Amino acid sequence: MGNGGLGQVLGALRAVASPGGLRGVLVETTWLAAHTVLYPWGAVAEQLRQDGPYRHYRTDDLPPRQRGLMVSAMDAAGTPIVLVHGIVDNRSAFALLASTLRRRGFGFVHAVNYSVLTALSGDVRRSAALLGAHIERICEQTGTDRVHVVGHSLGGLIARYYVQRLGGDRRVRTLVTLGTPHGGTLTAYLLPTNLVRQLRPGSELLTELAEPAPDCRTRFVVVWSAMDQIVVPQGNARLVHPELHVEEHQIRDSGHLSLPVDRRAVQVIVTAITQSNDTVNAPVVAVGDGSAGPGTTERQSAQSQPSG
């Protein structure tokens, strides 16, 4: 591990020892317990509903917040949001996020399940192709041309491969990644399976994703935590690619598992997917008071640039 990686690990340890870090550890532990209870429920795949409650966008019975979104951002409210979970997980990881997005007025929120055996016998490329087929079914059923995708951990990498290498940028308007190992993670050396090898720094898959991606139409919004215990070094959750439009947010005191329920991450997601096409190059407003202190979300960059 280089000096930069060691510095990030030491920074993570300092973050854990801070008041915000201690709160983050408590939230991570609490969410892990709740997630364990929800996991069996999440193992049942969510069915695409032909006649869901938001098939017709009436505002009569909606609370003010939902009605405001429907009226001021109808396109955002009607664009499907697809949630893609991480390794050995299922859609239960998004139980709170999906509920929050629906309460905010987003009409179609769907969590995808892929096999729990993916870590043992899976492949990012194959999973990305399956995700693409699933998104095609969603577009056909809802009559929309584009979707937003939120991917946690491995789910973000699967969605990124679909966007960059399988032509998914024609379907995915915004891809939000939460704690995704874009630069690989040293923890991937703990399990010698094909898929986990793909998550190692410098792997063939990650080298392929670093290749040119001209005219990619998808906007990337990257959320990563300085206290991530799965992506090591933590900065490898950043997305650095000269041809991708990347908006980046750092959360300093959230654990890996609790990123989908972190209120600051949720605010970033809502902000990102309500931005209209004519504002994709505008700065993303940082969550909090704009300072870089503990407990805030710090916007790192508006355009992906190689680190110096």
C-alpha positions in Angstrom: 0.0 0.0 0.0 1.4 3.4 -1.0 1.8 6.4 1.3 -1.5 7.8 0.0 -3.4 4.6 0.8 -1.8 4.4 4.2 -2.7 8.0 4.9 -6.4 7.3 4.0 -6.5 4.3 6.3 -5.0 6.4 9.2 -7.6 9.1 8.3 -10.3 6.5 8.6 -9.1 5.5 12.0 -9.1 9.2 13.1 -12.6 9.6 11.7 -13.8 6.6 13.8 -12.4 8.2 16.9 -14.2 11.5 16.3 -17.7 12.3 17.8 -19.2 12.0 14.3 -17.3 8.7 13.8 -18.7 7.3 17.0 -22.2 8.2 15.8 -21.4 6.6 12.5 -20.3 3.4 14.2 -23.6 3.4 16.2 -25.7 3.9 13.1 -23.7 1.2 11.2 -24.3 -1.3 14.1 -28.0 -0.4 14.4 -28.6 -0.7 10.6 -26.7 -4.0 10.5 -29.1 -5.4 13.1 -32.2 -4.0 11.3 -30.9 -5.2 8.0 -30.4 -8.7 9.4 -34.1 -8.8 10.3 -35.2 -7.4 6.9 -32.9 -9.7 4.9 -35.3 -12.7 4.5 -38.0 -10.3 3.3 -35.6 -8.8 0.7 -34.7 -12.2 -0.7 -38.1 -12.3 -2.4 -37.7 -10.5 -5.7 -39.8 -7.3 -6.2 -42.3 -7.8 -9.0 -42.8 -5.1 -11.6 -46.4 -4.0 -11.2 -48.5 -3.2 -14.3 -50.9 -1.0 -12.4 -48.9 0.6 -9.5 -50.2 3.4 -7.4 -48.4 6.0 -9.5 -49.4 4.8 -13.0 -51.5 7.9 -13.4 -50.0 11.1 -11.9 -52.9 12.5 -10.0 -52.1 15.0 -7.2 -55.4 15.1 -5.5 -54.5 12.8 -2.6 -50.8 13.6 -2.3 -49.2 15.4 0.7 -47.7 18.8 -0.1 -44.1 17.6 -0.6 -45.1 15.0 -3.1 -47.6 17.3 -4.8 -44.8 20.0 -5.1 -42.5 17.5 -6.8 -45.1 16.4 -9.2 -46.0 19.9 -10.2 -42.5 21.4 -10.3 -40.5 18.4 -11.6 -42.9 16.1 -13.4 -40.1 14.6 -15.5 -38.1 13.7 -12.3 -41.2 12.3 -10.6 -42.1 10.1 -13.6 -38.6 8.8 -14.4 -38.1 5.3 -12.9 -35.4 4.8 -10.3 -33.7 1.5 -10.2 -31.8 0.4 -7.1 -29.0 -2.2 -7.4 -27.6 -3.7 -4.1 -24.1 -4.8 -3.2 -22.4 -8.2 -2.8 -24.2 -11.0 -0.9 -27.0 -8.6 -0.2 -30.6 -8.1 -1.6 -33.1 -5.4 -2.0 -33.6 -5.1 1.8 -30.5 -2.8 1.7 -32.8 -0.2 0.1 -35.9 -0.7 2.3 -35.6 2.8 3.9 -34.3 4.6 0.8 -37.1 3.2 -1.4 -39.7 4.3 1.1 -38.1 7.7 1.4 -38.0 8.2 -2.3 -41.7 7.2 -2.7 -42.6 9.6 0.1 -40.8 12.4 -1.7 -43.0 11.8 -4.7 -41.0 9.7 -7.1 -43.5 7.5 -8.9 -41.6 4.3 -9.8 -38.9 3.0 -7.5 -37.8 -0.6 -8.1 -35.1 -2.6 -6.4 -33.3 -5.3 -8.4 -32.2 -8.6 -6.8 -29.4 -10.6 -8.2 -28.3 -14.0 -6.9 -26.8 -14.2 -3.4 -24.3 -16.7 -5.0 -22.9 -13.9 -7.2 -19.9 -13.5 -4.9 -19.0 -17.2 -5.5 -19.9 -17.8 -9.1 -20.8 -14.5 -10.6 -19.2 -12.1 -13.0 -19.6 -8.3 -13.2 -20.0 -8.4 -17.0 -22.7 -11.0 -16.9 -24.5 -9.2 -14.1 -24.4 -5.9 -16.0 -26.0 -7.6 -19.1 -28.8 -8.9 -16.8 -29.3 -5.5 -15.3 -29.5 -4.1 -18.9 -32.2 -6.6 -19.8 -34.1 -5.7 -16.6 -33.9 -2.0 -17.4 -35.3 -2.7 -20.9 -38.3 -4.4 -19.3 -38.8 -1.4 -17.0 -38.7 1.1 -19.9 -41.1 -1.0 -21.9 -43.6 -1.4 -19.1 -43.5 2.3 -18.0 -43.2 3.8 -21.4 -40.1 5.8 -20.5 -36.8 6.1 -22.4 -34.5 6.8 -19.5 -34.0 5.7 -15.9 -32.0 6.8 -12.9 -29.9 4.1 -11.2 -28.6 4.0 -7.6 -26.0 1.4 -6.9 -24.6 0.4 -3.6 -21.1 -1.1 -3.4 -20.8 -3.8 -6.1 -24.2 -2.7 -7.5 -22.6 0.6 -8.6 -19.8 -1.2 -10.4 -22.3 -3.5 -12.2 -24.3 -0.4 -13.3 -21.2 1.4 -14.4 -20.1 -1.5 -16.6 -23.6 -1.5 -18.2 -23.4 2.2 -18.8 -19.8 2.4 -20.1 -19.4 -0.9 -21.9 -22.8 -2.2 -22.9 -24.4 1.0 -24.3 -26.4 1.6 -21.1 -25.8 5.4 -21.3 -28.7 5.6 -23.7 -31.0 4.4 -20.9 -29.4 5.6 -17.7 -29.7 9.4 -17.2 -28.1 9.5 -13.8 -26.0 6.8 -12.0 -25.5 7.4 -8.3 -22.9 5.1 -6.7 -22.6 4.7 -2.9 -19.4 3.2 -1.6 -18.5 1.6 -4.9 -14.9 0.4 -5.3 -14.3 2.1 -8.6 -10.5 1.8 -8.0 -10.8 -1.6 -6.4 -10.4 -2.6 -2.8 -7.8 -4.5 -0.8 -10.5 -6.4 1.0 -11.1 -8.2 -2.3 -7.9 -10.2 -1.6 -9.8 -12.0 1.3 -11.9 -14.2 -1.0 -10.4 -15.9 -4.1 -13.5 -16.1 -6.3 -13.7 -14.8 -9.9 -16.0 -11.9 -9.1 -14.1 -10.8 -6.0 -10.9 -10.9 -8.1 -12.5 -8.4 -10.4 -12.7 -6.0 -7.4 -9.0 -6.0 -6.8 -7.0 -2.8 -7.7 -5.6 -3.1 -11.2 -7.8 -6.0 -12.2 -8.6 -6.7 -15.8 -12.2 -5.5 -15.3 -11.2 -2.2 -13.7 -8.5 -1.7 -16.4 -11.3 -2.2 -19.0 -13.4 0.4 -17.3 -10.5 2.9 -17.4 -10.5 2.7 -21.2 -11.8 5.7 -23.2 -15.6 6.3 -22.9 -16.3 9.0 -25.5 -19.6 10.7 -25.6 -21.0 8.9 -22.5 -24.3 10.5 -21.8 -24.8 9.3 -18.3 -24.1 11.7 -15.4 -22.3 10.0 -12.5 -22.8 11.1 -8.9 -20.3 9.4 -6.5 -20.8 9.3 -2.7 -18.0 7.8 -0.6 -17.1 7.8 3.0 -13.7 8.4 4.7 -14.8 5.8 7.2 -15.7 3.0 4.8 -14.5 -0.3 6.2 -15.1 -2.3 3.0 -13.5 -0.1 0.3 -9.8 0.1 1.4 -8.2 2.5 0.8 -11.3 4.6 1.1 -10.4 7.0 -1.7 -10.8 4.1 -4.2 -14.5 4.7 -4.0 -13.9 7.9 -6.0 -14.4 7.7 -9.8 -11.5 9.2 -11.8 -12.0 9.1 -15.5 -11.2 12.0 -17.9 -14.2 11.4 -20.2 -16.9 10.9 -17.6 -18.9 13.7 -16.0 -18.6 13.0 -12.3 -20.0 14.9 -9.3 -18.4 13.7 -6.1 -19.5 13.9 -2.5 -17.5 12.7 0.6 -19.2 11.7 3.8 -16.7 11.6 6.5 -18.4 9.5 9.2 -20.6 6.8 7.7 -19.9 3.1 7.5 -20.2 1.2 4.3 -23.4 -0.7 5.0 -25.3 2.4 6.3 -24.6 4.6 3.2 -28.0 3.9 1.7 -29.7 5.1 4.9 -27.5 8.1 5.6 -29.6 11.2 5.5 -26.8 13.1 3.7 -26.5 10.5 1.0 -30.3 10.5 0.6 -30.2 14.2 0.1 -27.5 13.9 -2.6 -29.6 11.3 -4.4 -32.7 13.4 -4.3 -30.9 16.5 -5.5 -29.1 14.6 -8.3 -32.2 12.9 -9.8 -34.3 16.1 -9.7 -31.8 18.0 -11.7 -33.0 18.6 -15.2 -30.9 17.9 -18.3 -30.0 21.6 -18.8 -28.4 21.8 -15.4 -26.2 18.7 -15.4 -23.1 20.8 -15.5 -24.1 23.0 -12.6 -22.4 22.5 -9.2 -24.1 20.1 -6.8 -24.9 21.9 -3.6 -23.2 20.2 -0.6 -25.4 18.9 2.1 -25.0 20.7 5.4 -23.7 24.2 5.9 -21.1 24.1 3.1 -18.2 23.6 5.5 -15.9 20.6 5.3 -16.3 19.7 9.0 -17.5 16.4 10.4 -21.0 15.4 9.6 -21.3 17.3 6.3 -21.1 16.1 2.8 -18.3 17.7 0.9 -18.5 18.1 -2.9 -15.1 17.3 -4.2 -15.3 18.0 -7.9 -17.6 18.8 -10.7 -15.6 17.0 -13.4 -13.6 13.8 -13.0 -9.9 14.6 -13.1 -6.9 12.4 -12.3 -5.4 13.0 -8.9 -2.2 14.8 -8.7 
